[in-house]
Amino acid sequence: MDISIKRIHFIGIGGIGISALAKFLRAQGVEISGSDVAEGCITKELKQMGIKVSIPHTKDAICGQDLVIHSAIIKEDNIEVQEARAQNIPVLSRKESLKMILANKEVFAVAGAHGKSTTTAILSAILKDASALIGAESKEFHSNTRALSSNRVVFEADESDKSFLECNPTCAIVTNAEPEHMETYEHDLEKFHQAYKSFLALAKICIINAEDSFLGTLEDLGNTCVRFYPSKDLHNIHYIVENNMPKTQFELICNNKDYGTFSVYGLGEHIAIDAALAILAASQILPLNEIRKNIQNYCGIKKRFDILTEGECIIIDDYAHHPTEITATLKALRKYQELTNAKQLVAIWQPHKYSRIKDNLQGFVECFEGVDSLVILPVYAVGENAIAVDFAKLFARYNPIFADNVERDGDALCLFKNNKQIARLKQGILVGFNAGNLTYALRGGI
């Protein structure tokens, strides 16, 4: 990064991605300030770190900084953007800033439609001397960022806005390339796939899940490419619950090399796949015995199979909001149900975005197979216009419960419809699938 840049102001600093950059640059010696429209847990954390955060946006927050960086939702008419322009301060979007921030860094970049946060967090646990910028909160260091002065960075790369093309990857890891965020690519699958090709071409080393229908077709990437085939490279997968901690154990043999047996926090074949990709990436620079030891530092990430209560009623918060993700998590939960002798498995689904429902409707209809009960909440629209969806007819096979909201009551969950309590769930595994605000209700409003 340009060493003449000493002071940077972040607009929208309360966002998960932009706050990670702010904390990372602070560790590099840059003076950081920021602003957001409202107070939140991230802005409170930043203030506790000694970063000046203005709530709400105000032109007074712009006071001669060397650079202003803003989140994707900030527009040109923002009062602070306008003030920065008036003071002739350069203004960049988060996406535009990445190439500058990560220049000359040894970046291990993880991309993919599903599993990238988990893979990034596992890799950051293994590469414990690297900075880590994750799109979720790691329970290992209780933050989305581990900000060190190290030149090595583990980075969750985002395809939703094509910003993964700006992250300067030394090692590119791709968990899968299932079409998502297609509006960014004009709903053109060829443009979407080309972006992934371009991302991989930037790196000296690539680690790919070669059983992905697209990634498996790639040849001659022009760099060192490790092709991982989960169905033949993972062996002896089994699951245990140890001191109330779910773990997946597996043996990894890839390209005729026996990497040995590993144990990682979490349950499911998808966890083994994410961990294997992280192990293969880390093995480019670390001995296997060190990887096997360091992977034990991983203890999960917030909102991914996040066990909130234990005992007769097990409440779990999960970020899965796509049929592929829900299917994988439910498969792991059924195994967890066996291990814990839980009486029932209840899925509480808060659909996320009408566009995602429309694009994956049949997948959503099928992905809840095997649950004992399905609760469907109103769509978390994220500002999108409503689309007519006959949930009652489409999901009739599940005899679903339709509720308006959920409230935590001790170690139970209460369901409400038209401001009246319609059910109190107090037994078995209660899992909330959401990328919206259900997470706060599951946690008792926290």
N, C-alpha and C positions, 0 to 999 in steps of 0.2 A: 504494500500500500504506500501511497505517496507520503513520505515522512513529514512533509510540510503541513499535513492535515492534523491539527492538534485538538480541535474541538468539533464535535458532531452532534447535531440535534436530530432526534427521531420523532416524527409525527406518527401517532398511532402506536406508541411504544408498548402499549398493553397487549398487543398481539403476540401469539406464541412464537411466530417466526422472526418478527422484527426485534422482539425483546432478546432473543438469543444472539442476534448480531450485536445489539447494544452491549450485552454483558461480555461477549467475546472481545469486542474492540476495547472495552474498558480494561480488560486484562492485558491488552497489548500496549496500554499506556495512554490511550486517547481519553480526553475529558468528554463525558457524555451528559447530555440533557435530553429531555423528551416531553411529550404531551400526549394526552388522549382525551376522548370525549367524556369518559366517566372513570371513576375509581374501580379497581378490580384487584384480584389477588396478585396478579403479576405486577401492577403498578405499585402496590404496597410493598412487595418484595424488593423492587428496584429502589424505592425510597429508603428501605432499611439498609440497602447496600451503600447509601449515600449519594444516589443519583437524583438530581433535581428533576421532578416530574410535575408539569403544570396540568391541572384539571379545571375546566375544560381547555380546549384550544384557545390560545390568545396570542396576538401579535407580539406581546411583550416577551414571549418566550424566545423570540428571535433577536439575538443581541450580538451580532458580529461573529457567529460561528464560521468555521471554515467550510462546512458542508451540511446540507440538510438531506435526510433520507426519510422517505415516507412509505407507509404500507400501501398495499394494492387498492384498498378502498378509498384512499384519500385522493380527491380530485383537485384540479387546477384552481378551483375557486375557494379552496381552503384558505382561511385567513392567514395562517402561518406560511403557507406556500407563497401567497401573494406578498407577504412582508419580506420573505427571503429573496424573492425576485427584486423587490424594491431596493434591497440592500446589496444586490449583485452577488448573492451567495449561491453557489451551485446547488441545484436541487436534483436528486436522483430517486427513482423508485427503488424499493428493496431489490427487485430483479436486476435493475441496472447497476446497483452497487456491488453485487456479488463478485463480479470479475475483478473489481478493484480490491475488495476486502480479502479475497482468497488468493490473490496473485502471489506467486512465490511460496505458497504453502503446499505441503504434502497432504493432499486431500483424499480421504477415503469416502467416496460419495455413494450413497445408497438410494436407489430409485425403484419405482414399481407401484402398481395400483394397490397392492395389498401386502402388508407385512413389513413395509419399509421402516416404520417407527421402531418395531420390535427388533428388527435386524440391526438398525443403527444403534439402539441401546445395548444390545448384546455385544456388538463390535466395540462400542465405547468402553464396556466393562473389561473386555480383553485388552484393548490398547489403552491401558489406564494412565499412560503419560501423555495422551493426546487430548486436545480440546475436543468437546463434543457439542454439536448443535443439532438438537432433536426436535421434531414436531410434536412432542408430548413430554410429560414430566417423568423423568427417570426416578424410580424409588431408591436407586443407589445413591444419588447425590441430591435428591429432593428438588430437582429443577429440570428445566428443559435445556440447560446449558452447563457444561463444565468448562469454565474459562481459564485456560492456562497460558503461559507465555510460550509454550511449545510451538514448533513450526508444523507439527502434525495435527491434522484436524479430521475428526469423524463428522460427516455432514449428511443430514437427511435432505436429499435433493428432490425438488418438487416439479413434477411434470404438469401440474394443473395450469400453470401460467408460462410454461416453457423455461422457467428460471433454472432448471437443471442444466441447461446448455451454457450457463454463465458461471458454473461453480469450479472450473479449473481442476477436474478430477485427475489425480494420479492413478487411483484405482477406482474403477466404476463397478458397482455391484447392482445387479438388477434382479429383483425377486420374481417378477412377472411383468407382462406388458398387456394386461387385459384392458380393453378400451374404457377409459374414464375421462371425465372433463372434456368430452368431445367438442363442446362449444368453442374451446380454445383452438381447436384444429379444424374449425368450419365443418364439423361432422364428416371429415374426410379421413378415412382409415389410413390411406397412403401417407398423408401428411403426419398423422400420429405416429406411424411406424418409422417414418423418416427421422422424426425427432429423436426416437430412441437410438436409431443407427448413429445419428450425429453425436449423441451423448457418449455412446460407447467408443466412437472413433477418437474422442478427445483424450482418452486415457491410455496410459502405457500398459496397464493390466486390467483385464475385464474378468469378472466372475458372474456367470449367468446361470439362471435356472433353465437348462436347455430343454426341459419338458414343456415349457410354455409354447403354445402353438405358433407364436411368432418368433420368439428368441431362438427356438430350435432350428429355424430355417436359415439363420445367419451364418455366413461363411466368410473367410478372408477379411476379418476385421482390421487386419494390418497391425495387430498388437498381440501381446500374450493373452490368450483367452482360456480360462478354465471353465469347462462345460460340465455342469453338475446335473446329474440325472437322479432325482430323488428315489424313483421306484427301484433303481438298481444299485445306487450308491449308499443308501441308508439301510442298515441291517439291525435286527434284534431290537426294534423299538419297543420299549415298555414304559409303564407309568407307575409312579409311586406317590404317596402322600407321606411326607417325612416332617414331623413336628408341625403339622398343619400346612406345610409347604408342598404344593403340587410340583412334581418334577418329571421331566421326560429324559430317559436314558436311551442312547443309541450308539451304534458303531458306524463310522464313516470310512468308506473305501471309495476313492474317486480317482479315475485315470490310473487304475492298477496300483495306487498307493494306499496303504492301510494307515489311516490317521489315528486309529485307536478308538476307544470308547469314551464318550462324554456324557455328562449329566448337566441339565440346564433347567432353570426355574420355568414353570409353566407346563401345561398339558397339551398334547396333541401332535399329530404328524406335522402340522403347519409350524409348530414351534421348533421341531427337529429340523425342518427345512430352513427356517430363518437362521437358526444357530449354525447349521452346516455352512451356509453362505458366509456368515461372519467368520467362522473358523478358516475357511478356504482363503478368505481375504487376509486375515491376520497371519496365516502361515507363510505369506510372502515375505514377512519381516521378523516373525517371532518363532522360536522353537515350540514344538507341540506340547512339551511338558509345562511351559509357561502359559500357553493358551488354556490347557486343561485346568490349571490352577486359577487363572484370572477369570474364567467364565463363571466361576462361583460367585463373583462379585455381583453378577446380574440378579436382581431380585424383583424384576417386573417393572412395568410402567403404568402410570395412572390411566385408568379407563380401558386397559387391555386385560381381560380376565381378572379384573380388580376385585378381589374378595374383601367385602366390607364387613361382613359378620360371619360368625361361625356357630356351629351348634345345630339345633333343630331347624332353624331358619337361616339359610345361607344366601345372603344378598350379594349379587355380583354385578358390577358395572362394566359394560363392554362397548367399545367404540364402533363395533361392526355395524355398517350401514349400507352394505352391498350384499346381495345374495351369496356370493362366493365366500365373503367373510363370515356371514351368519352361519352358513353350512359348516365351515371349518370349526367355528367356536362351539356350535351345538354338538358336533362329533366329539370334541374334547370334553364337553360338559356331561355327555352321557357316560363317558368313562369316569369322570369325577363323581357322578351320581353312584356308580357301582362301588367306587373306592370309599365313599363316605356313607353309603347306605341311605342316602337321602330319599324321602318318600315320594317326591314328585319333582318334575322339572317344568317350571313356568317361564315362558318367554314374554317379556313386556316390550313391545316394539313401538318406538316412536319413529315413524317413517320420516326420512330426511330428503327434502326437496322433491317437488312434483316432477321435475325433469328426470331425476334418477328413477323414480317410480315408473314413469312412462317408458323409459329406456330398458328397464329390467323387470317389467311387471310379472311375467311368467316365472322368472327366477324367484321373485319374492313369494309368489303363491306356493312354490314347491319347497322353499328352503326351510320351512318350519316343521317338516315331517318329523314325527317322533316325539314332539313335545306333549306333555300331559295337558297343558292349557296354554292358550295364546291370548294375550291382552293387547289390543291395538289402541294407540293414542292418536290424537289429531296430528296431521302432518306438520312437521317443523319446516316451514316454507322457505326460510332464508330470503324473504323478500320476493319470491316468485309468485306469479299469478296462479290462482287455484285452477286445477284441472279436475274435471269430474271423474272420480274413481269409485266404483261400487264395491267398497271393501266387504260389505256384508255378503254379497253374492260371490265375489271372487274367493273369499276365504271361508266360505260356509262349511267346508269339510272339517275345519278346526273348531266349529261352534265357538267363535271367539267372543271375548268380553270386550265391549267398547266402552272406554272410560275417557273422561276429559282430562283428568290429571291424577297424579299419584302423590301420596304423602307418606313420609317415614314416621312410624310410631314405634319407637324402641327398636326391637329386632323384628318388626313386622312392617308390611306395606299396606296402606289403605287406598282403595280405588274409589274415585268420585265421578259421578255423572250428574249433570245439572245441579251441582252444589250439594248433592246428597251422597253419602257413603253407600256404595253398592257391594263392597266386599272388603274383607281384611285377610290378607295372605300372611300366614305365620308358620308355614311348614315347607320343607323341601328347599330346592334351589330356585331362587327367584332372580332371573337375569334380565337386566335392562339393556336392550340394544338401541344405541342412540349416538348421534353426533350433534345432538341439540342440548336442551336444558334439562332433560330427564335426569342427567347425572347429578344435579343439585338436589333433586327430590330424593334420589336413592341415598344420598349422603346426609339427609336431614337438613337440607338448605345450605350446606357448607359449600 
